[in-house]
Amino acid sequence: MPPTVQAGTMKIDEIPVPHGTLIVPFSEKEAYYTDCFETPVAAPVSLETFVRAFYTQPLFQAERLVLRLLAWQASTDAEAAALAAGIADRFAMWQVSGRSDTELLMADRTGRTMSWLMATEGCLRFGSVVVPQRTKSGKLTLGPVFHSLIGAHKVYSRALLSGAVRRAQPD
């Protein structure tokens, strides 16, 4: 079982991808990487509130700054709010790949990575999908860069989820 991490008083578990979710099909494909982080919440949080909190929190705003400078992909809090409300299907370098009342799946413009958010009564979840590429020999691989960064990715994912929850459910 993946580890539980306490971030201050917030418990964040890495869990298997939940059945019936938008990222299950990817978790079942050969060589794809998927993860899911979950934290309980005291009061219900709508998907709209969670998405807005996720993409407007200070840590993600830093990522948005990097994307603006290095990838020429500017974004605003108003655009994040439009995405959260279901009015927009694009945000920075991401495009909506799937949406339901409780889930949002975003794919980056290269199609190599996806971000997934889920808000259900009692918990919020954040997950990622990394799509493998074929080598010249035909083998599917995520590549050495991804493998070297997996530990940092998991720490960052937990920090993003924690920051979004704090923003969605202030004390």
Phi, psi and chi 1 to 4 in degrees:
 res  aa     phi    psi   chi1   chi2   chi3   chi4
   1 MET       -  132.5 -172.6   72.3  168.2      -
   2 PRO   -61.8  157.7  -22.3   32.2      -      -
   3 PRO   -72.7  154.6   26.5  -32.7      -      -
   4 THR   -98.4  139.0  -63.8      -      -      -
   5 VAL  -124.6  131.4  174.4      -      -      -
   6 GLN   -93.6  121.2  -64.6  -83.5  145.8      -
   7 ALA  -109.1   95.8      -      -      -      -
   8 GLY    67.6 -118.5      -      -      -      -
   9 THR  -101.0    3.3   59.5      -      -      -
  10 MET   -92.5  125.5 -170.6  176.7  -56.0      -
  11 LYS   -92.9  124.4  178.3 -178.5  149.0 -166.1
  12 ILE  -124.3  120.1  -61.2  175.8      -      -
  13 ASP  -105.3  142.3  -67.5  -47.3      -      -
  14 GLU   -92.0  120.8 -177.3  175.8    4.1      -
  15 ILE  -123.7  164.0   64.7  167.4      -      -
  16 PRO   -63.7  153.9  -21.0   31.6      -      -
  17 VAL   -59.9  125.1  171.6      -      -      -
  18 PRO   -66.1  139.1  -20.6   32.2      -      -
  19 HIS   -59.0  144.3  -64.9  -71.5      -      -
  20 GLY    80.9    4.2      -      -      -      -
  21 THR   -91.1  167.9   60.8      -      -      -
  22 LEU   -65.0  -20.2  -66.8  173.1      -      -
  23 ILE   -99.1   -2.5   62.1  171.6      -      -
  24 VAL   -55.2  -46.0  162.0      -      -      -
  25 PRO   -56.2  -33.6  -24.6   33.9      -      -
  26 PHE   -74.6  -34.0  -57.0  101.9      -      -
  27 SER   -67.6  -18.7   70.7      -      -      -
  28 GLU   -95.3   -3.4  -62.8  169.1  -14.5      -
  29 LYS   -90.1  147.3  -69.2 -175.1  175.4 -167.0
  30 GLU   -59.9  129.5  178.5 -172.5   -2.3      -
  31 ALA    70.1   -0.6      -      -      -      -
  32 TYR   -73.5  145.4  -82.2   58.9      -      -
  33 TYR  -102.5  130.3  171.3   84.2      -      -
  34 THR  -135.0  149.3   55.3      -      -      -
  35 ASP  -143.8  166.0   61.0   27.0      -      -
  36 CYS  -150.3  126.6  178.1      -      -      -
  37 PHE  -116.2  140.2  -63.3   90.6      -      -
  38 GLU  -136.2  143.4  169.1 -176.4   88.4      -
  39 THR  -140.7  139.6 -170.0      -      -      -
  40 PRO   -73.7  151.3   22.2  -27.4      -      -
  41 VAL  -127.5  146.3  -70.4      -      -      -
  42 ALA   -74.9  -36.6      -      -      -      -
  43 ALA  -122.9  151.9      -      -      -      -
  44 PRO   -58.2  141.3  -20.4   30.7      -      -
  45 VAL  -127.4  126.7  174.9      -      -      -
  46 SER   -73.1  159.1   69.0      -      -      -
  47 LEU   -59.5  -41.6 -180.0   63.5      -      -
  48 GLU   -58.4  -46.0  179.8  177.0   -8.7      -
  49 THR   -63.7  -43.4  -61.7      -      -      -
  50 PHE   -63.3  -46.8 -177.5   34.8      -      -
  51 VAL   -62.6  -45.4  169.9      -      -      -
  52 ARG   -61.3  -46.0 -174.4 -179.4  -35.9  108.6
  53 ALA   -62.9  -40.4      -      -      -      -
  54 PHE   -61.6  -51.4 -172.0   90.3      -      -
  55 TYR   -83.0   -6.8  -72.0  118.4      -      -
  56 THR  -113.2    0.0   62.6      -      -      -
  57 GLN   -67.6  155.1   67.3  173.3  -69.0      -
  58 PRO   -55.0  -42.0  -28.8   36.6      -      -
  59 LEU   -63.1  -42.7 -177.3   56.9      -      -
  60 PHE   -73.7  -28.7 -159.4   85.1      -      -
  61 GLN   -61.9  -34.5  -74.7 -179.6  -19.0      -
  62 ALA   -64.5  -41.7      -      -      -      -
  63 GLU   -62.9  -40.4 -178.1  173.8  -25.4      -
  64 ARG   -62.0  -37.2  -73.2  170.8   38.1 -164.3
  65 LEU   -63.3  -45.0  175.3   62.8      -      -
  66 VAL   -60.6  -44.0  169.4      -      -      -
  67 LEU   -63.5  -37.5  -69.8  171.4      -      -
  68 ARG   -64.8  -41.8 -173.3 -179.2   84.1 -147.3
  69 LEU   -77.3  -40.3  -63.8  173.7      -      -
  70 LEU   -97.2  -29.1  -61.0  179.8      -      -
  71 ALA  -117.3    5.2      -      -      -      -
  72 TRP    55.6   40.9  -60.6   90.7      -      -
  73 GLN  -121.4   80.3  -66.5  -65.7  -48.5      -
  74 ALA   -73.6  151.3      -      -      -      -
  75 SER  -153.2  157.2   58.9      -      -      -
  76 THR  -126.2  165.1   65.6      -      -      -
  77 ASP   -63.4  -34.5  -74.2   -5.6      -      -
  78 ALA   -63.7  -39.2      -      -      -      -
  79 GLU   -66.5  -37.2  -68.3  168.5  -25.1      -
  80 ALA   -63.8  -41.2      -      -      -      -
  81 ALA   -64.8  -39.0      -      -      -      -
  82 ALA   -65.3  -40.7      -      -      -      -
  83 LEU   -61.2  -48.1  171.5   71.0      -      -
  84 ALA   -59.4  -38.9      -      -      -      -
  85 ALA   -78.1   -7.0      -      -      -      -
  86 GLY    82.6   12.4      -      -      -      -
  87 ILE   -84.2  -32.2  -62.8  166.7      -      -
  88 ALA  -114.8  150.2      -      -      -      -
  89 ASP  -111.8    1.1  -75.5  -24.1      -      -
  90 ARG  -128.8  148.1  -69.2 -176.4 -178.3  -86.6
  91 PHE  -153.7  119.7  178.4   69.2      -      -
  92 ALA    50.8 -118.9      -      -      -      -
  93 MET   -97.9   13.3   63.5 -176.9  -64.3      -
  94 TRP  -112.1  152.5  -63.7  -82.4      -      -
  95 GLN  -127.1  140.0  167.2   77.7   37.2      -
  96 VAL   -63.6  127.1  171.8      -      -      -
  97 SER  -105.3  -23.7 -178.5      -      -      -
  98 GLY  -166.6  148.0      -      -      -      -
  99 ARG  -151.3  141.8 -175.3 -171.2  -74.6  -96.9
 100 SER  -138.4 -172.9   72.4      -      -      -
 101 ASP   -65.1  -24.5  -69.7  -17.4      -      -
 102 THR  -118.8   -6.1   59.0      -      -      -
 103 GLU  -133.8  151.0  -62.9  176.4   76.7      -
 104 LEU  -136.8  127.1  176.2   66.7      -      -
 105 LEU  -118.4  123.0  179.8   62.1      -      -
 106 MET  -116.7  134.1  -57.9  -73.4  -71.0      -
 107 ALA  -110.7  139.5      -      -      -      -
 108 ASP   -73.7  166.2   77.3   15.5      -      -
 109 ARG   -65.3  -18.9   66.1 -178.5  178.0 -165.1
 110 THR   -85.7  -18.2   69.1      -      -      -
 111 GLY    80.8    4.5      -      -      -      -
 112 ARG   -86.4  -25.9  -71.5  -81.2  -24.7  -91.6
 113 THR  -134.4  153.6   64.4      -      -      -
 114 MET  -137.5  149.0  -62.7  178.2 -159.8      -
 115 SER  -119.6  141.9  -64.2      -      -      -
 116 TRP  -132.5  132.8  169.2   76.2      -      -
 117 LEU  -124.7  141.4  -61.3  166.2      -      -
 118 MET  -141.6  131.2 -177.3  176.4 -166.4      -
 119 ALA  -122.0  115.1      -      -      -      -
 120 THR  -127.4  164.3   59.7      -      -      -
 121 GLU   -59.6  122.3 -169.7  169.4  -27.7      -
 122 GLY    95.7  -16.3      -      -      -      -
 123 CYS  -157.1  157.0   76.2      -      -      -
 124 LEU  -121.6  142.6  -62.7  176.0      -      -
 125 ARG  -130.6  147.6  -64.7 -178.2  176.9  121.5
 126 PHE  -136.6  134.1  169.0   59.3      -      -
 127 GLY  -144.3  169.4      -      -      -      -
 128 SER  -133.2  154.9  -59.0      -      -      -
 129 VAL  -129.6  134.0  175.4      -      -      -
 130 VAL  -121.8  125.4 -180.0      -      -      -
 131 VAL   -91.4  127.8  178.0      -      -      -
 132 PRO   -73.6  163.4   29.4  -35.0      -      -
 133 GLN  -119.0  157.6  -68.9 -176.3  -46.3      -
 134 ARG   -87.1  137.4  -71.0 -146.7 -179.2  -90.8
 135 THR   -81.0  173.9   63.2      -      -      -
 136 LYS   -59.6  -28.9  -69.9  178.8 -177.4  179.1
 137 SER   -83.0   -4.7   66.8      -      -      -
 138 GLY    96.9   -3.4      -      -      -      -
 139 LYS   -76.4  138.5  179.6 -178.0  175.2 -170.5
 140 LEU   -80.3  133.9  -73.0  171.0      -      -
 141 THR  -148.3  151.3 -177.6      -      -      -
 142 LEU   -88.2  -18.9  -65.5  170.5      -      -
 143 GLY    93.9  158.0      -      -      -      -
 144 PRO   -67.4  -31.3   20.6  -29.2      -      -
 145 VAL   -64.1  -47.5  172.5      -      -      -
 146 PHE   -59.7  -48.3  174.6   78.5      -      -
 147 HIS   -60.1  -35.1  -72.2  -67.7      -      -
 148 SER   -74.2  -20.5   68.4      -      -      -
 149 LEU  -104.5    2.7  -64.4  174.3      -      -
 150 ILE   -59.7  -40.3 -171.5   67.1      -      -
 151 GLY   -62.8  -45.5      -      -      -      -
 152 ALA   -64.4  -39.0      -      -      -      -
 153 HIS   -58.2  -44.1  164.7   77.8      -      -
 154 LYS   -67.2  -40.3  -71.0 -178.0  178.2 -162.3
 155 VAL   -63.2  -46.1  169.3      -      -      -
 156 TYR   -62.8  -41.8 -174.8   58.3      -      -
 157 SER   -60.5  -44.2  -67.2      -      -      -
 158 ARG   -63.8  -40.8  -76.4 -174.7  168.8   96.5
 159 ALA   -65.0  -40.5      -      -      -      -
 160 LEU   -63.0  -45.2  -75.0  170.4      -      -
 161 LEU   -63.3  -44.3  179.6   54.9      -      -
 162 SER   -60.4  -45.7  175.8      -      -      -
 163 GLY   -63.9  -39.2      -      -      -      -
 164 ALA   -67.1  -41.1      -      -      -      -
 165 VAL   -64.2  -43.5  170.8      -      -      -
 166 ARG   -61.6  -36.2  -76.3 -173.2  175.4   86.7
 167 ARG   -75.7  -35.5 -165.4  166.4 -178.7   91.0
 168 ALA   -77.7  -28.7      -      -      -      -
 169 GLN  -131.8   73.0  -73.3 -160.1  -56.1      -
 170 PRO   -62.9  152.6   15.1  -18.5      -      -
 171 ASP   -53.0      -  -67.4  -28.6      -      -
